[in-house]
Amino acid sequence: MVKIEPFSVEQWMDKYENIATYNIAETCCDPLSLSGLSELSLEAGDRPFGNLFDKILNYGHIRGSPEFRKNVSLLYPSSTLGAFPDENVLITPGGIAANFLLFYTLVGPGDHVICMYPTYQQLYAVPESFGAEVELWRLEENSGFAPDVEALKRMIRPAKEDGTGGTKMIIINNPNNPTGVTLSTETLHQIVELAASAGNIPIISDEVYRPMFHSADTSTHPPSIVDIYDHGISTGSMSKALSLSGLRVGWIAARQHSVIEACATARDYNTISVSQIDDGIATYALSPTVVKKILKRNLDLCNTNLRILDDFITREVAEVSGGRWKASYTKPTGGTAAFVKLMSKDGRPVDDKRFCELLIAKKGVMFLPGGVCFGHGKEFEGYFRIGYVCETEILKSGLERLGEFLKEEQVL
């Protein structure tokens, strides 16, 4: 039987998200309702949901409808590797299923896997559960969680003469969860160069927060891994950047069609198809005119809310607490998450688990404790993941209650 560690993030979310008054731990952009999506589509000049109500509710297309796969392929507008082919997209029940399916298909006992860290626990825990040797490529706090490509170079293992024994896979997350750090175009090309020179090591990039590059010049937005590397594999989702987490739809996009075929073969054992309703709504939401409306809405929300959060962290924490508490963070450049460190005035990090439990009990405000959900032992003690792209009024009210809590609490 496969042994796997408890999924700390998801267990914390399951325990508290439905009782929180102010959920600023969730990292999905403020969710859309069907009526809200319909309004955006009318603005774009489209008929709401196309012919969705005429859809026959059979299994449909096992790998995802042709229209949906076509719309996903348009998210990868490569100018160097050519247009992304529709047949190289596989639709899955959420991005989490896409990641799991890739690891189930491509990773086995003894394989050497390198995974960016900190990141979503699934990305290293699942390969480890399948018997892989997972080595963590650590983003260091003292460098603002910027990736050290030289460190990655030292970690890559060359294959033996028979082609075995080398690094099997490199896993990245861009934009990064929980830090909000974005890997630049230059850094991505450096990673690709290392992987290619070591025998075309596959790079899996969890890109569920793409393209929320809200704090960078639009001309410098980093490409998807499949736009620049023949052995790149991207996973995506309707949940995070597209505000439709309730659809439970994601995808795998791979330059090597053999990856899609292998995943499709394995997938037959646990998924026939995604819901035809979900497929239909997702197809519509990803149509070129509507998706532009959704992304503009969410990028505007990112920028508005990040200004509010930044002001609170850099100024208000010290003010409202009378100097008893101080906060710091690496300001996010992409995605919807911020990784905030809270300390006492003498520099002692707070007990993040106890802090979060008291905060939700007393003020109804929900954070994710960094040490519990992203670290091993005390590695990220005193850190909190904040999902700041919720409804603006929820963020404002939640931070106001947090300010009250910091003013009232003397020692944690």
Secondary structure in CASP SS format (residue, H / E / C, confidence):
PFRMAT SS
TARGET T0000
AUTHOR 0000-0000-0000
METHOD secondary structure of the structure
MODEL  1
M C 1.00
V C 1.00
K C 1.00
I C 1.00
E C 1.00
P C 1.00
F C 1.00
S H 1.00
V H 1.00
E H 1.00
Q H 1.00
W H 1.00
M H 1.00
D H 1.00
K H 1.00
Y H 1.00
E C 1.00
N C 1.00
I C 1.00
A C 1.00
T C 1.00
Y E 1.00
N E 1.00
I C 1.00
A C 1.00
E C 1.00
T C 1.00
C C 1.00
C C 1.00
D C 1.00
P C 1.00
L C 1.00
S C 1.00
L H 1.00
S H 1.00
G H 1.00
L H 1.00
S H 1.00
E H 1.00
L H 1.00
S H 1.00
L H 1.00
E H 1.00
A C 1.00
G C 1.00
D C 1.00
R C 1.00
P C 1.00
F C 1.00
G C 1.00
N C 1.00
L H 1.00
F H 1.00
D H 1.00
K C 1.00
I C 1.00
L C 1.00
N C 1.00
Y C 1.00
G C 1.00
H C 1.00
I C 1.00
R C 1.00
G C 1.00
S C 1.00
P H 1.00
E H 1.00
F H 1.00
R H 1.00
K H 1.00
N H 1.00
V H 1.00
S H 1.00
L C 1.00
L C 1.00
Y C 1.00
P C 1.00
S C 1.00
S C 1.00
T C 1.00
L C 1.00
G C 1.00
A C 1.00
F C 1.00
P C 1.00
D H 1.00
E H 1.00
N H 1.00
V E 1.00
L E 1.00
I E 1.00
T E 1.00
P C 1.00
G C 1.00
G H 1.00
I H 1.00
A H 1.00
A H 1.00
N H 1.00
F H 1.00
L H 1.00
L H 1.00
F H 1.00
Y H 1.00
T H 1.00
L H 1.00
V C 1.00
G C 1.00
P C 1.00
G C 1.00
D C 1.00
H E 1.00
V E 1.00
I E 1.00
C E 1.00
M E 1.00
Y E 1.00
P C 1.00
T C 1.00
Y C 1.00
Q C 1.00
Q H 1.00
L H 1.00
Y H 1.00
A H 1.00
V H 1.00
P H 1.00
E H 1.00
S H 1.00
F C 1.00
G C 1.00
A C 1.00
E E 1.00
V E 1.00
E E 1.00
L E 1.00
W E 1.00
R E 1.00
L C 1.00
E C 1.00
E H 1.00
N H 1.00
S H 1.00
G C 1.00
F C 1.00
A C 1.00
P C 1.00
D C 1.00
V H 1.00
E H 1.00
A H 1.00
L H 1.00
K H 1.00
R H 1.00
M H 1.00
I C 1.00
R C 1.00
P C 1.00
A C 1.00
K C 1.00
E C 1.00
D C 1.00
G C 1.00
T C 1.00
G C 1.00
G C 1.00
T E 1.00
K E 1.00
M E 1.00
I E 1.00
I E 1.00
I E 1.00
N E 1.00
N C 1.00
P C 1.00
N C 1.00
N C 1.00
P C 1.00
T C 1.00
G C 1.00
V C 1.00
T C 1.00
L C 1.00
S C 1.00
T H 1.00
E H 1.00
T H 1.00
L H 1.00
H H 1.00
Q H 1.00
I H 1.00
V H 1.00
E H 1.00
L H 1.00
A H 1.00
A H 1.00
S H 1.00
A C 1.00
G C 1.00
N C 1.00
I C 1.00
P C 1.00
I E 1.00
I E 1.00
S E 1.00
D E 1.00
E C 1.00
V C 1.00
Y C 1.00
R C 1.00
P C 1.00
M C 1.00
F C 1.00
H C 1.00
S C 1.00
A C 1.00
D C 1.00
T H 1.00
S H 1.00
T H 1.00
H C 1.00
P C 1.00
P C 1.00
S C 1.00
I H 1.00
V H 1.00
D H 1.00
I H 1.00
Y C 1.00
D C 1.00
H C 1.00
G E 1.00
I E 1.00
S E 1.00
T E 1.00
G E 1.00
S E 1.00
M C 1.00
S C 1.00
K C 1.00
A C 1.00
L C 1.00
S C 1.00
L C 1.00
S H 1.00
G H 1.00
L H 1.00
R C 1.00
V C 1.00
G E 1.00
W E 1.00
I E 1.00
A E 1.00
A E 1.00
R C 1.00
Q C 1.00
H H 1.00
S H 1.00
V H 1.00
I H 1.00
E H 1.00
A H 1.00
C H 1.00
A H 1.00
T H 1.00
A H 1.00
R H 1.00
D C 1.00
Y C 1.00
N C 1.00
T C 1.00
I C 1.00
S C 1.00
V C 1.00
S C 1.00
Q H 1.00
I H 1.00
D H 1.00
D H 1.00
G H 1.00
I H 1.00
A H 1.00
T H 1.00
Y H 1.00
A H 1.00
L C 1.00
S C 1.00
P H 1.00
T H 1.00
V H 1.00
V H 1.00
K H 1.00
K H 1.00
I H 1.00
L H 1.00
K H 1.00
R H 1.00
N H 1.00
L H 1.00
D H 1.00
L H 1.00
C H 1.00
N H 1.00
T H 1.00
N H 1.00
L H 1.00
R H 1.00
I H 1.00
L H 1.00
D H 1.00
D H 1.00
F H 1.00
I H 1.00
T H 1.00
R H 1.00
E H 1.00
V H 1.00
A H 1.00
E H 1.00
V H 1.00
S C 1.00
G C 1.00
G C 1.00
R C 1.00
W E 1.00
K E 1.00
A E 1.00
S E 1.00
Y E 1.00
T C 1.00
K C 1.00
P C 1.00
T C 1.00
G C 1.00
G C 1.00
T C 1.00
A E 1.00
A E 1.00
F E 1.00
V E 1.00
K E 1.00
L E 1.00
M E 1.00
S E 1.00
K C 1.00
D C 1.00
G C 1.00
R C 1.00
P E 1.00
V C 1.00
D C 1.00
D H 1.00
K H 1.00
R H 1.00
F H 1.00
C H 1.00
E H 1.00
L H 1.00
L H 1.00
I H 1.00
A H 1.00
K H 1.00
K H 1.00
G C 1.00
V E 1.00
M E 1.00
F C 1.00
L E 1.00
P E 1.00
G H 1.00
G H 1.00
V H 1.00
C H 1.00
F C 1.00
G C 1.00
H C 1.00
G C 1.00
K C 1.00
E C 1.00
F C 1.00
E C 1.00
G C 1.00
Y E 1.00
F E 1.00
R E 1.00
I E 1.00
G E 1.00
Y C 1.00
V C 1.00
C C 1.00
E C 1.00
T H 1.00
E H 1.00
I H 1.00
L H 1.00
K H 1.00
S H 1.00
G H 1.00
L H 1.00
E H 1.00
R H 1.00
L H 1.00
G H 1.00
E H 1.00
F H 1.00
L H 1.00
K H 1.00
E H 1.00
E C 1.00
Q C 1.00
V C 1.00
L C 1.00
END
